[in-house]
Amino acid sequence: MTDDHYYCGDDAMIASAPYHYKECGLGNIYLMNGFHIETVDGDEYVSIDDVDQLWKAIGLNLVTNKKILMPDEIRFLRGLMNNTQSELASDLRVDDQTVARWEKGKNRLTGTSDVAFRIFFLASQVAQPEGGEILSELLATIRTLVQQDTPTCDDVHFVQRNHTWAEKRFAALA
């Protein structure tokens, strides 16, 4: 016997209570809509609309908004990229056990490995096209900064207007 318990799959409709989406392996993901819960013979079953897009959205959120990636988030992202620990280790030029320690919470993913891991995710097929757009914006920002760099040491002055500070540059006097 099937008994529809709850359905919230329309963009305009938000669930009265969010669904705690533990099935992705992360403990802090809640869905406001896009899921269907039904009861069959007393057991509840959940189906998620377009789960691949949901996982991509979770991954993009993690790499662009989280300062420190937690072990379960590292494992989620690696799995989303369809990489083994060994493949990720090779890409990041660390050993397999380093990746295993990150995923077990014995060591933190820091420094250049953290930055490279985020870039690898953004460049991965699963993160496209949004990941490519983010990387393009980052590259454009870096290129602008490189072009602005000059060997001179100009003084930097700040001016406050309408309770907002802004930079005002003046060339150094020789």
TAKA-V40188 format. One record per residue. N is the residue number from 0. PSI is psi in radians with two decimals (NA if undefined). OMEGA is omega in degrees with one decimal (none if undefined). BURIAL is 1 if it has 24 or more other C-alpha atoms within 12 Angstrom, else 0. Layout:
N;PSI;OMEGA;BURIAL
N;PSI;OMEGA;BURIAL
//
This chain:
0;2.30;178.7;0
1;2.27;177.6;0
2;1.97;178.6;0
3;2.09;-176.8;0
4;-0.77;-175.7;0
5;2.34;174.6;1
6;2.32;178.0;1
7;1.50;-176.0;1
8;-0.04;-178.6;0
9;2.39;-178.7;0
10;-0.63;-175.6;0
11;-0.35;-175.8;0
12;2.18;178.5;0
13;2.42;-178.7;0
14;2.61;176.8;0
15;-0.45;175.5;0
16;2.32;179.4;0
17;2.66;176.1;0
18;2.15;178.1;1
19;1.84;-172.5;0
20;1.32;-179.0;1
21;-0.36;-174.6;0
22;-0.35;-179.8;0
23;-0.14;179.5;1
24;-0.01;178.2;0
25;2.41;-174.5;0
26;-0.07;-172.9;0
27;0.45;-178.5;0
28;2.19;179.8;0
29;2.40;179.1;0
30;2.28;179.3;1
31;-0.39;174.7;1
32;-3.02;178.5;1
33;0.40;178.4;1
34;2.78;-179.2;1
35;2.17;175.9;1
36;2.23;175.0;1
37;2.68;179.9;0
38;2.20;177.8;0
39;2.07;-179.9;0
40;0.73;175.8;0
41;-0.13;178.5;0
42;2.40;177.8;0
43;2.38;176.9;0
44;2.39;-178.5;0
45;2.34;170.8;1
46;2.49;-176.8;0
47;2.30;176.0;1
48;2.25;174.8;0
49;1.07;-175.8;0
50;-0.57;179.0;0
51;-0.73;177.6;0
52;-0.63;177.1;0
53;-0.82;-179.3;1
54;-0.68;176.7;1
55;-0.78;179.3;1
56;-0.71;177.2;1
57;-0.82;-179.8;1
58;-0.81;178.8;1
59;-0.69;177.7;1
60;-0.76;-179.3;1
61;-0.86;-173.7;1
62;-0.33;-179.2;1
63;-0.23;-175.8;1
64;-0.35;-176.3;0
65;2.21;178.3;0
66;-0.79;-179.7;0
67;2.16;177.9;0
68;2.29;179.6;1
69;2.81;-177.5;1
70;-0.78;-179.3;1
71;-0.49;177.7;1
72;-0.66;176.4;1
73;-0.80;179.5;1
74;-0.74;178.5;1
75;-0.85;-178.7;1
76;-0.76;178.7;1
77;-0.77;178.7;1
78;-0.67;179.0;1
79;-0.62;176.9;1
80;-0.09;-179.4;1
81;0.68;178.3;0
82;2.54;169.6;1
83;2.94;174.9;0
84;-0.68;-179.5;1
85;-0.74;179.4;0
86;-0.75;178.3;0
87;-0.74;178.4;1
88;-0.76;179.3;1
89;-0.78;179.1;0
90;-0.70;-176.1;0
91;-0.02;-179.8;1
92;0.80;172.1;0
93;3.03;179.4;0
94;2.84;-175.2;0
95;-0.70;-178.0;0
96;-0.47;176.6;0
97;-0.80;178.0;1
98;-0.75;178.6;1
99;-0.72;178.7;1
100;-0.64;175.8;0
101;-0.79;-175.9;1
102;-0.38;176.6;1
103;-0.09;179.3;0
104;0.27;179.6;0
105;-0.46;175.4;0
106;2.68;176.2;0
107;2.52;172.6;0
108;2.00;-175.7;1
109;2.98;171.2;0
110;-2.43;-175.1;0
111;-0.53;177.4;0
112;-0.68;178.2;1
113;-0.85;-179.9;1
114;-0.82;-179.2;0
115;-0.71;179.3;0
116;-0.78;179.1;1
117;-0.73;178.8;1
118;-0.75;177.1;1
119;-0.70;178.2;1
120;-0.85;-178.7;1
121;-0.56;179.9;1
122;-0.23;-176.8;0
123;2.75;-179.3;1
124;-0.65;-176.2;0
125;-0.46;-176.4;1
126;0.06;-174.8;1
127;2.60;2.4;0
128;-0.20;-173.9;0
129;-0.72;180.0;1
130;-0.71;177.8;1
131;-0.67;178.3;0
132;-0.74;178.4;0
133;-0.77;178.8;0
134;-0.66;177.5;1
135;-0.74;177.7;0
136;-0.73;179.0;0
137;-0.78;179.2;0
138;-0.74;178.5;0
139;-0.72;178.0;0
140;-0.77;179.7;0
141;-0.77;179.5;0
142;-0.72;178.0;0
143;-0.77;179.1;0
144;-0.71;179.3;0
145;-0.74;179.6;0
146;-0.51;-179.3;0
147;-0.41;-177.8;0
148;2.29;176.2;0
149;2.67;-179.0;0
150;-0.17;179.7;0
151;2.73;179.1;0
152;1.41;178.7;0
153;2.54;172.5;0
154;2.58;178.0;0
155;2.17;-179.0;0
156;2.54;178.8;0
157;2.47;-178.8;0
158;2.40;176.8;0
159;2.23;175.9;0
160;2.29;179.1;0
161;0.78;178.0;0
162;0.40;178.8;0
163;2.28;178.1;0
164;2.43;176.4;0
165;2.63;179.1;0
166;2.45;174.1;0
167;2.00;-176.8;0
168;2.45;174.1;0
169;2.43;177.0;0
170;2.46;178.9;0
171;2.44;178.1;0
172;2.34;-178.2;0
173;NA;none;0
//
